[in-house]
Amino acid sequence: MWTDRCIDRNTPVLGGRIAAEYDSLCKKITHLYTLREMVLPEDEIKIYDEPLLSKLADTNQQLKKWINRWRPVIDHSMKRVKELAQDNSKPIWQHFTKNKPAKTKVSRRKLSKQLKPKKYSNNPLTNVYTRLKKKRSSSRVLPVIKKIKHKVNHLISSLYNKLGKKRSTSREQTALEVGKQIIDDRFGDEPK
């Protein structure tokens, strides 16, 4: 059984190489026929004189001959088509009846205006803190705000001096002074 398997695997198929070669040649010719529209019209008549199916019916030798004969012609014809297309081509903007090409420059001014941050100076939420005036450097020292000292009014003190009394700043009262104080009875119901 093992020997049968080895013989089956390693024995070449009769005509297998020829069939593989034919398959490869068919693929090449099919590809060359797809380039039919990309060659010059005068070359197309010469090269593709018969349809693809009748061409594939030929022998391997005939297919090889056809490939060797016409592949360089097809390549050269495609190259000529590209060159002629470049000579006859015109800028794309001329196809749309325009006199001038489209502007390709991007104006940077418009972009910079859009990217500027909003000013928050008029916003009541951010008006809590005082801002520095606009100057070149924002890292300058803040000016020191001096507190306004209130002037002492000596009018009351001068009146006390005229009366011959001293104006005491202390709130402490002696026991005698507290005892002398009498609160007037407003309702007339003094205890007897």
PEWO-V50616 format. One record per helix or strand. SS is the DSSP state (alpha for helix, beta for strand). FROM is the first residue (numbers start at 1). LEN is the number of residues. If there is no record, write none. Layout:
BEGIN
ss=SS from=FROM len=LEN
ss=SS from=FROM len=LEN
END
This chain:
BEGIN
ss=alpha from=2 len=9
ss=alpha from=16 len=19
ss=alpha from=36 len=3
ss=alpha from=41 len=7
ss=alpha from=52 len=5
ss=alpha from=60 len=29
ss=alpha from=92 len=5
ss=alpha from=108 len=8
ss=alpha from=155 len=9
ss=alpha from=175 len=6
END
